[in-house]
Amino acid sequence: MNVRGIAGCLAVALGAFVGGQAQAPRANLLLVTLDTVRADHLGSYGDRQASTPVLDRLAAEGVRFADATTQAPLTGPAHAALLTGVYPARYGVRDNATTPLPRDVTTLASALQSAGYQTGAFIGAFILDRPYGFAQGFDEFDSRFNRFEAGNKQKAERTAGQVVAPALDWLGRVRRDRPFFAWVHFYDAHAPYTPPAPYNIRFAKQPYDGEIAYVDSAVGRLIAKLETMGVLDQTLVVAIADHGESLGEHGEEDHGLFLYDSVLRVPWIMRLPGRSRAGAVVTEQVRAIDLMPTVLDALGVPAPGRLDGESVLAVVRGKPRSAPPLSYAETWYPKLHYGWSELRSARVGEWKYIDAPRQELYDLRKDPAERNDVTLSQQTVAGRLGSDLRATADGLGGAEPARAAAPDRETIERLRSLGYIGFVAPGSSTARGLDPKDMVPRLREYRLLMTDATAAIRKGDLATAADRLRRAATVSERSYDVHLALGDVYLQQRQFDRAVGEYEAAALLNPVSADPLVAAANALTDQGRLGEAARKLDQALSLEPLSPEVAVGRARLAERQDQPLDALALYQSAVNLNPSYAQARALLANVALRLKRFDDARAQFAALLGLGYEPARSHYGLGRVAEAKGDRDAALKEYRAAVHLDPSLSAAREALGRLEKQR
């Protein structure tokens, strides 16, 4: 079929207008984002050992982009690029679970919602949840996590099976007279790789591939649902990874630290309605920021202005571009988490340039593994790409993260008392740190110490945890994660001043994160230093306006200020932002009890039972509510359940004994 014929098929299938009359309703859209999936670990991309029959089928029945690249090797920034068509640096989004997307940004979902689409999202990781702006434009946003710990929010995730179940339910409820957009995000391929049975047995020696095979099976359930509904051929199906995974290449065991193709090259597959262009392979470079304008173009929905990406639908139709645009990528992870240098890269055709303290240049055609730096022999190419990269970065506007506020005298003295002399005058955010590739030999020691510290914290061995963290600080003194974790340990030991000092060091090292500010505020609140706590929370709120942790911190402060109604409202806002936030629900329930809002308290205790959070205490709370409302039989039932689950819960035992004596 010639290009004109292909375009005609797409126009009919995708609801384009010919002669002023609609030829067909707009197609549906299923967008599947495959977190942490390398292109070269799918069968359709050449891996003969892969078990990805569903994704391979979509490639055979659709279009496969052989050279797609992401804009960042981290979930949050990479998805920001995919869903907005804009380089995430424009919004200052350069780390997970920190800077949210602006509220007024036009996302793929909001564009389609405005065009009359029913929109539903089903995500596998909290770092893509409401507080970070990813719910914009969705009628239904499903992000229910069974476990959520406020101090460990980046670990809150769901399996592919837990994600796909509500997605299938929603697809079964959509109206047939309107098109739908479903975004389904699978997080499973993140380390540690622990695929469920039977994939854990089949892939015992390759657990990463087992995770991908498991995700492929979940994608299969989505495709089967579309077939059962009879709408597969009226649906544009897109499967794309947010970033890849380094499996030991260049000394990196996961992602975030470097910008090599093991993490930047991603699979991108599009099955067009009616199977147009089935089996086509696009070989020229495309970018994650091109996804939104391409999808909108295919669906016949106008794209918003001022996008960095561009539609590649003409390329899909067989019209290659004479000069595909540069693909810019960046990672601030090494700077924000280790205190080393940020990295930027520019990729054009066969060339990859990496802007590091020691620049790198690779000829990807001859050296796809990026082992041979040819900067010295190709200085002209390196100079040209370096200039292009700087021009791109300079034009992004929000390219530099916020600077930490200059520390006051008290903070300086506190940091000096901890031995952190170098933190009293933090340098400009633009100052280059150590080259991450030079730090690889020490990275393994650092990670082993951090793993030991985490294990010790779980066991309650705080002395060992503090020792391991202090040793990790000698390996990487400017590690944000070390100082944040050490602050948490000191806080548990009720060494408040030392805890606050560590949090302040962490805030100086990572000025885009609200976490150390919230943690410091909580420690200050516990000390009764309420004015200082309020100032920290104001700073945190300016960074993350929709953070449920900030809301809880403000609620705790309101309680200490004897403002229970304000505390109740703030706890409720935290729960609204993150319904899986069990600690916020527990605090909300207790304030509701004190205010004698028994129905509100009962609803929260019941929700906590559903989350499996401290069931004995939740039953005890329900007993208190029942007793307060005069229902002694219900109270006895709940108190007995609490004592059965936890005989050591003295409050429940005493309440049970008291009521039984009254019978």
Sequence and secondary structure as in RCSB ss.txt:
>XXXX:A:sequence
MNVRGIAGCLAVALGAFVGGQAQAPRANLLLVTLDTVRADHLGSYGDRQASTPVLDRLAAEGVRFADATTQAPLT
GPAHAALLTGVYPARYGVRDNATTPLPRDVTTLASALQSAGYQTGAFIGAFILDRPYGFAQGFDEFDSRFNRFEA
GNKQKAERTAGQVVAPALDWLGRVRRDRPFFAWVHFYDAHAPYTPPAPYNIRFAKQPYDGEIAYVDSAVGRLIAK
LETMGVLDQTLVVAIADHGESLGEHGEEDHGLFLYDSVLRVPWIMRLPGRSRAGAVVTEQVRAIDLMPTVLDALG
VPAPGRLDGESVLAVVRGKPRSAPPLSYAETWYPKLHYGWSELRSARVGEWKYIDAPRQELYDLRKDPAERNDVT
LSQQTVAGRLGSDLRATADGLGGAEPARAAAPDRETIERLRSLGYIGFVAPGSSTARGLDPKDMVPRLREYRLLM
TDATAAIRKGDLATAADRLRRAATVSERSYDVHLALGDVYLQQRQFDRAVGEYEAAALLNPVSADPLVAAANALT
DQGRLGEAARKLDQALSLEPLSPEVAVGRARLAERQDQPLDALALYQSAVNLNPSYAQARALLANVALRLKRFDD
ARAQFAALLGLGYEPARSHYGLGRVAEAKGDRDAALKEYRAAVHLDPSLSAAREALGRLEKQR
>XXXX:A:secstr
  HHHHHHHHHHHTT EETTEE S   EEEEEEETT  GGGSGGGT TT   HHHHHHHHHSEEEEEEE S SSH
HHHHHHHHHSS GGGGT  STTSS   TT   HHHHHHHTT EEEEE SBGGGSGGGTTTTT SEEE   S   G
GGGGG B  HHHHHHHHHHHHHHS TTS EEEEEEE TTSSS    TTHHHHTTT HHHHHHHHHHHHHHHHHHH
HHHHT GGGEEEEEEES    SSGGG SSSSS  SHHHHEEEEEEE GGGTTTTEEE S EEGGGHHHHHHHHHT
    SS SS   HHHHTT   SS   EEEEE HHHHHHSS  EEEEEETTEEEEESSS EEEETTT TT     T
TTTHHHHHHHHHHHHHHHHTTSS S        HHHHHHHHHTT GGGSS   TTS    HHHHHHHHHHHHHHH
HHHHHHHHHT HHHHHHHHHHHHHH TT HHHHHHHHHHHHHTT HHHHHHHHHHHHHH TT SHHHHHHHHHHH
HHT HHHHHHHHHHHHHH TT HHHHHHHHHHHHHTT HHHHHHHHHHHHHH TT HHHHHHHHHHHHHTT HHH
HHHHHHHHHHHTSSHHHHHHHHHHHHHHTT HHHHHHHHHHHHHH TT HHHHHHHHHHHHT 
